[in-house]
Amino acid sequence: MIRALLLIFGLALGLALALLAEGRMAHLRAIASDRLPAWTKFISPDTRFWHGQTTPLPGPVNLAAEWRLARLDRAGPVWQLQLAAPGLSLSGAVRLGTDGRMSLEQLQGPVNVAALEIWETPPALSGVLQITRADAAFDPDTGMLARLQTEGYAADVMLDQTPFGEGRFASQLDSGGRWQLSLTLPDSQAEVEVEGDTLGGILRAHVPQDRADALPPGWGNPLPLGDDRVMVSYLLPLIVGDSR
């Protein structure tokens, strides 16, 4: 789940790099197609420095991006970015960082987990992740994320038809390609941890022992963790095999 979202952020950051070229994207391809990174082939031919868009990117997310020059400041141009796909609608700002990477700032918007087109089969979890802040860096030479951290709140969380309510979440991607998301409900009623890599992901739900009946019954017997807490786990039915 989160690996797919990180992929979204990385591709979106990379797309903005092509805007540094003069003229239309079609003209740039005509004179330097052999020197352009592979991800730029998804940019529309009529893209210019100040405005552009993509066709839906290949892969399960089916993401489309649109950007428009918002302003020029002392650090250089800043583009307003809009991302849209089934299950998500995000906006933010993109600029060229001092280290040559693309920086994503002020990313925010809702992600409807169950509606994302990243699942082999319908997942036994649902909810809306409202991203309130995200910081990321994309390396245009490798076409990969170098850093990403997000935070926000989750609403209407359901695990296998069991309501878990709402809470705060944070996620991150490390340099080795592993991603993690943690969700904490108020007053430590429950914690949900999700982690994975390019091979798949796993979800773990923790609750106090006296609330064990709140855990999804179809996920097996709760395992004791100490400190009067128990846990169940669930393999996420992610589509795997795509690169970050």
C-alpha positions, 0 to 999 in steps of 0.5 A: 500500500505505502510502497505504491504511494511512495512510487507515486511521489517519486514519479511525480517529482521526476516529471517536474525535471523535464520542465527545465527544458525550453520549448515543448517536450516534443521538441526536446525529444527530437533533439535529445531523446537519447539523453532523456531519462526513461520516465520522461516518455510519459510526459505529454508532447505539448508540455512547456516550462510553465505547464505540463501533464502526463498520460496515466503512468503504467502500473497498478496506480494509473496515476496522472499528473499536472503541473503549472509554474506558480512563482519564482523565488530566490531559490528558483522556479516553483511548480504547483503539482496535482496528482490524480488516480483512482483512490487519491487526489494530492497537491503540492509544490515541486522545486529543484533542490540545491543538490540537484534532486527534485524536492516535493514540499507541502504535499497534502490530500486524501488517499482512499486505501481500498480504492487504490488500484494496487491490490491483487484482490480486495483488501481486508482493510479500508480507510482514508489517509489524509496527508497533511505534510510530506517531504520528499527528494527524487534523484533524476539520475537514478529515477528513484526516491532518495527520501520520503516522510509523510504524516497526517490523520486516518479516518474510518479505519476498518480491519476485516469489517471491524471498525478501528475509528481514526487516529494519527499516522506517519510513514517513511521510506528508507534508503534500502527501499523498505517502507513503513507506516504506523497508525495510532488511535487515541489513548493507545486503544490500538496501533496499526503497523504496516511495512514492506518492500518490493516483494510485498507487505504485512500489516500488524494490529496491536491492542491492549489485552482487554480489547482483544475482541476488537481484533479481526477474528478472521486473522487468527488467535492474538499473540501476546506481546508483553505489557498486556498487549496482543497482536494479529497480522495480515499479509497485504494482497499487493500487486508486486513486481513493479520497481519503486 
